[in-house]
């Protein structure tokens, strides 16, 4: 697969096709029809972040433009621009990893205070508010991009953003970089139905349902089983993410990743059961569970079963998102980030307009009476939602830039970070099991980071070889044409 050189030239002016026959074979300047990501000063198609100085730029490749469709076929990217994209990808992945860890830690602490200390224990309503807040990811991203492109007229800027989303959506739908589209709705290879909106709508619905059921299972099981069981079983989603990655993502089994996932799960089990504080009740116990009381084994088994289903679905959600909602390999890092936030807003939009339906049903049946939070609970709930939105956007970007397995194991670091935060908040020191389990998880993250880095380096080396070969072929073609002219 050829690497993304601006991932399929989305920035050509829609009106350019009319005059394409006059420009065939010529070197054309950057079109103003899509100035959002296109750098007019660049002599080849890359994102603005990867623009090189004029002295370092390779010769401008010759290409032709079809007359019937707007060409979205990438031209070979230079090896130097590819190296810049790789470094940017590493930096963005590291940045969003830190943001996701901090945001999740703060969100967990605030949600615990709202639910347990302040008494606003509305599981589904909180899930609806937190996931619905993802709709603001795209507007916030749009504001940042607008600040970067203030010199462009708003109408032109907005058309450029929508066109770029449509182009990357087509790449996501066909999992190819060399897709074609046009205003008339023609699709890849000239086929009808090229608009990706219907595909993105169905994909959003399916992935959001898997995410919602997985998240809701946690809230349902929290009062039915012990915290140790809840933590251990739910965080086994890292294993299921790896298991689903093999058939769905065609990922080859690697000993480094298998070892990392195994060490991470061992660490979670040590954290959950290392202190030996939980006691099982007899199977014939008929006592009801109450605050601070023991949980009947039948109820605990049902709770473990529910959270087990949630763990499987959460691992499936991560892999489904990577498989059906992320741009293909070779897409530039900048585009991967922007489309991840765009898809996160789609999940929030679906949540707001569809998943409100259970709220009145839960209220009328008395399962979860609706109640508007007030005072300190409302204020802390607001910041918990903001932190969840930050975590969600960062986590989606991290999956897009790396892999579901790496993101899952990275999220397990929050177990140790939350325990350390509780230490500072409550003054209760960490137990030996928490510290030992945290060490296991950090070792697993280190092993997986090394394995993932080696895998990415192998892919990038292949891309560099293809880029160098493409550069040489361009030079040979140009030298041959010069000889013919002589």
Secondary structure, 3 states (H helix, E strand, C coil): CCCCCCCCCCCCCHHHHHHCCCCCCCCCCCCHHHCCCCCCCCCCCCCHHHCCCHHHCCCCCCCCCCCCCECCCCCCCCHHHHHHHHHHHHHHHHHHHHHHHHHHHHHHHHHHHHHHHCCCCCHHHHHHHHHHHHHHHHHHHHHHHHHHCCCCCHHHHHHHHHHHHHHHHHHHHHCCCCCCECCCCECHHHCECCCCHHHHHHHHHHHHHHHHHHHHHHHHHCCCCCHHHHHHHHCCHHHHHHHHHHHHCCCCCCHHHHHHHHHHHHHHHHHHHCCCCCCCCCCCCCCCCCCCCCCCHHHHHHHHHHHHHHHHHHHHHHHHHHHHCCCCCCCCHHHHHHHHHHHHHHHHHHHHHHCCHHHHHHHHHCCCCCCCCCHHHHHHHHHHHHHHHHHHHHHHHHHHHCCHHHHHHHHCHHHHHHHHHHHHHHCCCCCHHHHHHHHHHHHHHHHHHHHHHHHHHHHHHHHHHHHHHHHHHHHHHHHHHHHHHC
